[in-house]
């Protein structure tokens, strides 16, 4: 049985950025010697190790948003899978000091291309790690759990 669902584009016509507290993220991975490696990037403000993620974009599906964020924040292109790996939450602090909860839907992206020049190349660092080591660097417990136990076979179902 195939349980895949067609994703619909998002309509943000009446939404304000501050009202939308859902983000879409990409768990960027590659296979090395038959085992997965995860690509982490640093956040711009605090330098925490995170996955690429960002706000919904009008007219884009959640996976398209995750794919765009992966390019802008990590300089990767590849195949993004429609199956959501799960959700994680964290506290977002804006440039003006506002603090609010965010929930991020995470999608796997198998990296096919790694660019040295990409939109946020001078604002972030990136690092390839095995899942267990990557998880140890991540502060958000739910995200760390998903990274630690990531199984590429799950996304291909």
HUFEN-V979527 format. One record per residue. RES is the residue in one letter. SS is DSSP state (a for helix, b for strand, c for the rest). PHI is phi in radians with two decimals (* if undefined). OMEGA is omega in radians with two decimals (999 if undefined). Layout:
# HUFEN-V979527
<<RES;SS;PHI;OMEGA> <RES;SS;PHI;OMEGA>>
This chain:
# HUFEN-V979527
<<X;c;*;3.09> <X;c;-1.84;-3.11> <X;c;-1.81;-3.11> <X;c;-1.22;-3.10> <X;c;-2.15;3.07> <X;c;-1.22;3.14> <X;c;-1.50;-3.13> <X;c;-1.70;3.04> <X;c;-1.08;-3.12> <X;c;-1.54;3.08> <X;c;-1.95;-3.11> <X;c;-1.87;-3.06> <X;c;-0.88;-3.08> <X;c;-1.80;-3.08> <X;c;-1.66;3.01> <X;c;-1.97;-3.08> <X;c;-0.95;-3.13> <X;c;-1.24;3.14> <X;c;-1.36;-3.06> <X;c;-1.61;-3.11> <X;c;-2.02;3.07> <X;b;-1.90;3.06> <X;b;-2.20;3.10> <X;b;-2.16;-3.08> <X;b;-2.18;3.13> <X;b;-2.07;2.98> <X;b;-1.60;-3.07> <X;b;-1.41;-3.12> <X;b;-2.45;3.00> <X;b;-2.47;3.10> <X;b;-1.82;3.11> <X;b;-2.30;-3.08> <X;c;0.93;3.07> <X;c;1.39;-3.13> <X;b;-2.17;-3.12> <X;b;-1.32;2.93> <X;b;-2.14;-3.10> <X;b;-1.92;3.08> <X;b;-1.72;3.05> <X;b;-1.85;3.05> <X;b;-2.21;3.08> <X;b;-1.59;3.03> <X;c;-1.26;-3.08> <X;c;-1.23;-3.03> <X;c;-1.44;-3.00> <X;c;-1.80;-3.12> <X;c;1.37;3.07> <X;c;-1.13;3.06> <X;b;-1.45;-3.07> <X;b;-2.45;2.95> <X;c;-1.85;3.08> <X;b;-1.06;-3.14> <X;b;-2.76;3.12> <X;b;-2.97;-3.05> <X;b;-1.28;2.99> <X;c;-1.02;3.12> <X;c;-2.14;-3.10> <X;c;-0.96;3.10> <X;c;1.43;-3.14> <X;c;-1.89;3.05> <X;c;-1.38;3.07> <X;a;-0.97;-3.13> <X;a;-1.22;3.08> <X;a;-1.14;3.08> <X;a;-1.08;3.13> <X;a;-1.08;-3.14> <X;a;-1.13;3.12> <X;a;-1.12;3.12> <X;a;-1.09;3.12> <X;a;-1.07;3.10> <X;a;-1.19;-3.05> <X;a;-1.14;-3.03> <X;a;-1.62;-3.05> <X;a;-2.17;3.12> <X;c;1.23;-3.14> <X;b;-2.03;2.99> <X;b;-2.28;-3.14> <X;b;3.04;-3.13> <X;b;-1.70;3.07> <X;b;-1.71;-3.10> <X;b;-1.71;-3.07> <X;b;-1.25;-3.08> <X;b;-1.38;3.13> <X;b;-1.20;3.13> <X;b;-1.32;-3.11> <X;b;2.67;-3.12> <X;b;-2.12;2.95> <X;b;-2.41;-3.12> <X;b;-2.09;3.08> <X;b;-2.81;3.10> <X;b;-1.70;3.14> <X;b;-1.73;3.05> <X;b;-1.97;-3.11> <X;c;-1.44;3.13> <X;c;-1.05;3.13> <X;c;-1.58;3.05> <X;c;1.56;3.10> <X;c;-1.21;-3.10> <X;b;-2.17;3.13> <X;b;-2.67;-3.13> <X;b;-1.36;3.06> <X;b;-2.23;3.01> <X;b;-2.09;-3.11> <X;b;-2.02;3.02> <X;b;-1.54;-3.02> <X;b;-1.90;3.13> <X;b;-2.16;3.11> <X;b;-1.35;3.07> <X;b;-2.31;3.10> <X;b;-1.44;-3.03> <X;b;-1.27;3.06> <X;b;-1.98;-3.08> <X;b;-2.46;3.12> <X;b;-2.14;-3.08> <X;c;-1.61;3.04> <X;c;-1.61;3.10> <X;c;-2.03;-3.12> <X;c;-2.65;-2.96> <X;c;-0.89;-3.06> <X;c;-1.93;-3.09> <X;c;-1.02;-3.09> <X;c;-1.58;-3.11> <X;c;-1.92;-3.03> <X;c;-2.41;2.94> <X;c;-1.88;3.09> <X;b;-2.41;-3.06> <X;b;-2.66;3.04> <X;b;-1.59;-3.13> <X;b;-2.52;2.97> <X;b;-1.16;-3.06> <X;a;-0.89;-3.10> <X;a;-1.11;3.14> <X;a;-1.23;3.10> <X;a;-1.10;-3.13> <X;a;-1.03;-3.12> <X;a;-1.16;-3.13> <X;a;-1.58;-3.05> <X;c;-1.58;-3.11> <X;c;-1.40;-3.10> <X;c;-1.35;-3.03> <X;a;-1.03;-3.11> <X;a;-1.18;3.09> <X;a;-1.14;3.12> <X;a;-1.02;3.13> <X;a;-1.10;3.14> <X;a;-1.11;3.13> <X;a;-1.18;-3.11> <X;a;-1.01;-3.06> <X;c;-1.84;-3.14> <X;c;-1.08;3.12> <X;c;-2.21;-3.12> <X;a;-0.99;3.12> <X;a;-1.11;-3.12> <X;a;-1.09;-3.04> <X;a;-1.35;-3.07> <X;c;-1.60;-3.10> <X;c;-1.28;999>>
